[in-house]
């Protein structure tokens, strides 16, 4: 079984090295991620500007998974909201695209902050509800979900756990990205490649030995 999984891993190129990121690009991305983390922290659990895009995907998830019944349709908003960045991260992982993988995985975990904010509102019901259907039938996802699971009284504790996991995930992704080696500069067209230089050195050494 282990050998089979290893063959699948090798077959799909997962054993290949990550594609390098140039030093300026790495620095720019790190500045962006650190600035976003500072911005998210300053929001103190409130909604972020990117959450408006997340909301669109969330509502689309209700419509998409609603075809499979009301229960999965209720969960579908959060499911699609998490699946989109996660599946994109899987794709970039398979292609060994470092920057794309980090971007998608970072915002996959950022989605957890959005979800935690929604969860924490399950009893308070302060957040405005958005729906693509009749507003009269709009309901709070996690009020309904937690009520059905019998954990409504623990909404803020569950939300805190999800929020912490989201923060840990985002920070871990940025640390992993920061540890990547910047890509090497492309050699000048007038500069011979390393392997050619080695061959030339070998030729000189052989010639000197003959003499």
Secondary structure, DSSP 8 states (H G I E B T S, - for coil): -HHHHHHHHHHTTTTS----B-HHHHHHHHHHHHHHHHHHHHTTT---TTHHHHHHHHHHHHHHHGGG-HHHHHHHHHHHHHHHHHHHHHHHHHHT-HHHHHHHHHHHHHHHHHHHHHHHTTTT--S----SS-GGG---HHHHHHHHHT-GGGHHHHHHHHHHHHHHHHHHHHHHHHTS-B------TTS--HHHHHHHHHHHHHHHHH-
